[in-house]
Amino acid sequence: MATRIVNDVRSHYRAWDEGKGTTSERFLELLADDATFRSIGGGAKVMEFTRSHKAKDNVRAYFAELARDWQMLFYNVSTLLVQDDTIAVVCECAWKHKHTGKTVHTPKLDVIRIKDGKIVDFYEFFDNHQAFSACSTEGVCSAPADPTPFNGTGPSRLETGITVATRANVKTLKHLYAQWAETKGASAQSIMEILAPNVVWGSLSAGAYPLAFLRTGRSRDEVGDYFRGLAESFSMNYYDAREYVAAGPYVLMLGEVSFTNKITGKSFVSPKADLWRFAGGKVVEFYEYFDTAAVMATTND
């Protein structure tokens, strides 16, 4: 991938944060005329601007409606992973809803596809359950009114190289995902074996009630609690790992999953992104992104 578009994307995110959401035209300049812009929000009634947009002029409506309803507090990028035609932007952001006054603070993942030096597809993951809740006066939000970044501030890291270790990590994960899907989630022990003792294991739902098992784990024992809670609460319908984006110590899996809540009998289908960071052949950090609103909807009778 050309260095110029990577630098332009990186520069856009800095400007987006510094301008507190007022630099959308700068982003639009990076889009191909027929670019697609999609969101985990899926055009839900309370956030209709998250509907899919096709063509640059239509994407402009996303930003206009976003600015109408939300005020940015910060947008902090930690890492950009670059492989072939893909840029994965690992970040977090905080926004205040202009009508309810409620604040949302969420990890975020933007997956950007490049062709001929232009963005042709964009997809964003964020905690849409939390965001939807902030749109309602009755919704419950856990973020403080004046949040600070989870991971501090500073320049973003750029990861572009694929090493022998990177390829080995991808190979390991491909095997584990195939086993995970084939056993319908009964192969957690195989995953546990590649974790470092002090692994950090995070989820976009962050343990929101009633899914306490999704809280952040900071040891192999706590990750074991995650897998036990998952097995007790949900049965897997399918787990389709479709693509791997790798650079340096990172591997990002992109796919689609479906589970059924064992208590309510309700099922969900969701895009899924799992970000793994390795050191010395062991996983030291993991974070999963998915449709939190769809998952939480299965917990309601």
SVG drawing of the C-alpha trace seen along z (x, -y; Angstrom):
<svg xmlns="http://www.w3.org/2000/svg" viewBox="-40 -22 51 52">
<polyline fill="none" stroke="black" stroke-width="0.4" points="0.0,0.0 1.3,-3.5 2.7,-5.3 0.9,-8.5 -2.7,-7.2 -1.5,-5.6 -0.1,-9.0 -3.2,-10.8 -5.5,-8.5 -3.3,-8.9 -3.3,-12.7 -7.1,-12.7 -7.6,-11.0 -5.3,-13.5 -7.3,-16.3 -10.6,-14.6 -9.7,-14.6 -8.1,-18.0 -11.1,-19.5 -13.6,-17.6 -15.5,-16.2 -15.5,-19.3 -13.1,-18.0 -15.3,-15.5 -14.6,-17.2 -11.0,-16.2 -12.0,-12.6 -14.4,-12.8 -11.5,-13.9 -9.9,-10.5 -12.9,-8.6 -13.4,-7.2 -16.5,-8.6 -18.4,-5.3 -17.1,-4.4 -19.2,-2.4 -19.5,-3.6 -20.9,-1.1 -21.4,-0.9 -22.2,1.6 -25.0,-0.8 -26.9,0.5 -29.2,-2.5 -31.1,-1.8 -34.0,-4.2 -32.2,-6.2 -29.1,-6.5 -30.3,-6.5 -27.2,-8.1 -25.4,-4.7 -27.3,-3.2 -25.1,-2.1 -24.1,-4.9 -23.0,-4.4 -21.1,-7.2 -19.1,-10.1 -22.0,-12.6 -24.2,-10.3 -21.5,-9.7 -21.6,-13.4 -25.1,-12.9 -23.6,-10.5 -21.3,-13.3 -24.0,-16.0 -26.4,-13.9 -23.7,-12.8 -22.8,-16.5 -26.5,-17.3 -26.9,-14.9 -23.5,-14.3 -20.6,-16.4 -17.2,-14.8 -15.2,-14.9 -12.1,-13.0 -11.1,-10.5 -7.8,-8.7 -6.1,-6.4 -3.6,-3.9 -2.6,-1.7 -2.9,-1.4 -2.4,2.0 -1.6,2.1 -1.6,5.1 -2.1,5.2 -5.2,3.1 -6.4,2.9 -5.9,0.4 -7.3,1.3 -7.5,-1.7 -7.6,-0.7 -9.0,-3.6 -11.4,-4.8 -13.7,-7.8 -16.1,-9.7 -19.2,-11.6 -21.9,-13.5 -25.5,-13.3 -26.7,-16.8 -30.3,-16.1 -30.1,-13.8 -26.8,-15.0 -25.5,-11.5 -21.9,-10.5 -20.6,-7.4 -17.0,-6.2 -16.2,-3.3 -13.3,-1.4 -13.6,-1.6 -12.3,0.3 -12.4,-1.1 -11.6,1.2 -10.6,-0.7 -10.1,0.8 -8.0,-1.0 -7.9,-0.9 -5.9,-3.1 -4.9,-5.4 -8.5,-6.0 -10.8,-4.6 -13.4,-2.3 -14.9,-0.8 -15.2,-1.7 -16.7,0.2 -16.8,-0.8 -17.3,1.2 -18.2,-0.6 -20.4,0.2 -23.7,-0.4 -25.7,0.8 -24.2,-1.9 -24.7,-4.5 -28.3,-3.6 -28.9,-3.9 -27.5,-7.4 -30.0,-8.5 -32.9,-7.9 -33.7,-9.7 -34.5,-6.3 -31.3,-4.6 -28.6,-3.6 -25.1,-4.7 -22.1,-3.9 -19.6,-6.5 -18.8,-9.5 -19.7,-13.0 -16.0,-13.8 -14.2,-10.6 -10.5,-10.2 -8.9,-7.8 -8.5,-4.2 -5.0,-4.0 -3.8,-7.6 -2.9,-9.9 0.0,-10.2 1.0,-9.5 -0.4,-6.4 1.7,-3.3 2.0,-2.2 2.4,1.5 3.2,2.6 5.7,5.4 5.0,9.2 7.8,11.3 8.3,15.0 6.7,14.7 3.7,12.9 3.1,15.7 3.4,18.3 0.9,16.4 -1.6,16.3 -1.1,20.0 -1.8,20.7 -5.0,18.7 -6.3,20.2 -6.0,23.6 -7.7,22.5 -10.6,20.8 -11.2,23.8 -11.3,26.0 -13.4,23.4 -16.0,23.5 -15.9,27.2 -16.5,28.0 -19.1,25.2 -17.1,23.5 -15.9,26.6 -12.2,26.1 -11.5,23.2 -8.6,25.2 -6.7,25.0 -7.0,21.2 -6.0,21.0 -2.7,22.8 -1.4,20.0 -2.1,17.2 0.6,15.5 0.1,15.7 -0.7,11.9 -2.8,11.8 -5.3,8.9 -8.6,10.1 -11.2,7.5 -14.6,7.3 -16.7,4.4 -19.5,5.1 -17.0,4.8 -19.1,6.9 -22.3,4.9 -25.3,6.4 -26.3,9.2 -23.2,10.4 -20.7,10.1 -18.4,12.8 -17.5,10.2 -15.7,8.0 -11.9,7.5 -9.7,10.4 -6.1,9.9 -4.9,13.4 -5.4,16.9 -7.7,17.8 -9.9,14.8 -10.0,15.7 -11.2,19.1 -14.1,17.4 -14.9,15.8 -15.1,19.1 -17.1,20.7 -19.6,17.8 -19.9,17.9 -20.6,21.7 -23.2,21.3 -25.0,18.4 -24.8,19.1 -24.7,21.9 -22.8,21.4 -24.7,21.6 -21.6,20.8 -18.3,19.0 -17.1,18.0 -13.5,16.6 -13.2,15.1 -10.0,12.9 -6.8,12.2 -5.1,8.8 -1.6,9.1 1.3,6.7 4.1,7.0 2.8,8.6 -0.8,8.1 -3.4,10.3 -6.9,9.1 -9.5,11.7 -12.6,10.5 -15.7,12.7 -19.3,13.3 -20.8,15.3 -24.1,16.4 -25.1,17.6 -28.3,18.4 -29.0,17.3 -29.6,20.5 -32.0,18.8 -34.2,16.8 -33.8,18.9 -33.1,15.8 -30.3,15.8 -28.1,13.1 -25.9,12.8 -23.1,10.3 -20.0,9.2 -17.0,10.0 -13.5,8.7 -10.9,10.2 -7.6,8.3 -4.7,10.4 -1.3,9.2 1.5,11.7 4.9,11.6 7.3,14.5 4.7,16.8 2.1,16.1 -1.0,13.9 -0.5,11.0 -3.6,9.0 -7.0,9.8 -10.0,7.6 -13.3,8.5 -15.6,6.3 -19.2,7.2 -22.8,5.9 -23.4,5.3 -27.0,4.2 -27.8,7.5 -26.2,9.5 -27.9,7.6 -31.3,7.9 -31.1,11.7 -31.0,11.2 -34.5,9.7 -37.4,12.1"/>
</svg>
